[in-house]
Amino acid sequence: MILASCEENDCVLDTFSGSGITLRVVCQQLNRHCTGIELNPGYIVLTKKRLEQPFSGFDNIDQRMERIPNDLNDTQIRNEYLDNHKIWFLKYHADMINSFKHEHERKYGDKNIKLELFDDV
């Protein structure tokens, strides 16, 4: 949602920042400024600790992001999907590229796969 709704260096307001996922994982890594509001002092302490640690990669990945839809038989629609998936997911999860490519090849075989999409991730 952050990538889709604002540009780099924009400011995001997280009014229920909880443990700081939006601040730490999203805004910090995607070059967004973020203001978090949280009432629970324990969450504030946790967020501060997280923000002090160097980022070494995303620590929570929704496994559904690896899935390739079954209805991408039209080459143009599939390539549009791949373009978007590259921008919104694979760019930030480079360790998932090989499994994503494998799943794509398994589902669509040699149906004009646009593999060059993955070359500059």
Secondary structure as the mmCIF struct_conf table of DSSP 4:
data_model
#
loop_
_struct_conf.conf_type_id
_struct_conf.id
_struct_conf.beg_label_comp_id
_struct_conf.beg_label_asym_id
_struct_conf.beg_label_seq_id
_struct_conf.end_label_comp_id
_struct_conf.end_label_asym_id
_struct_conf.end_label_seq_id
HELX_RH_AL_P HELX_RH_AL_P1 ILE A 2 SER A 5
TURN_TY1_P TURN_TY1_P1 GLU A 8 ASN A 9
STRN STRN1 CYS A 11 ASP A 14
TURN_TY1_P TURN_TY1_P2 THR A 15 PHE A 16
TURN_TY1_P TURN_TY1_P3 GLY A 18 SER A 19
BEND BEND1 GLY A 20 GLY A 20
HELX_RH_AL_P HELX_RH_AL_P2 ILE A 21 ILE A 21
HELX_RH_PI_P HELX_RH_PI_P1 THR A 22 CYS A 27
TURN_TY1_P TURN_TY1_P4 GLN A 28 ASN A 31
STRN STRN2 HIS A 33 GLY A 36
BEND BEND2 LEU A 39 LEU A 39
HELX_RH_AL_P HELX_RH_AL_P3 PRO A 41 GLU A 52
BEND BEND3 GLN A 53 GLN A 53
HELX_LH_PP_P HELX_LH_PP_P1 PRO A 54 PHE A 55
BEND BEND4 GLY A 57 GLY A 57
BEND BEND5 ASP A 59 ASP A 59
HELX_RH_3T_P HELX_RH_3T_P1 GLN A 63 GLU A 66
TURN_TY1_P TURN_TY1_P5 ASN A 70 ASP A 71
BEND BEND6 ASP A 74 ASP A 74
HELX_RH_AL_P HELX_RH_AL_P4 THR A 75 TRP A 88
TURN_TY1_P TURN_TY1_P6 PHE A 89 PHE A 89
HELX_RH_3T_P HELX_RH_3T_P2 LEU A 90 TYR A 92
HELX_RH_3T_P HELX_RH_3T_P3 ALA A 94 MET A 96
HELX_RH_AL_P HELX_RH_AL_P5 ILE A 97 TYR A 108
TURN_TY1_P TURN_TY1_P7 GLY A 109 ASP A 110
BEND BEND7 LYS A 111 LYS A 111
HELX_RH_3T_P HELX_RH_3T_P4 LEU A 115 PHE A 118
TURN_TY1_P TURN_TY1_P8 ASP A 119 ASP A 120
#
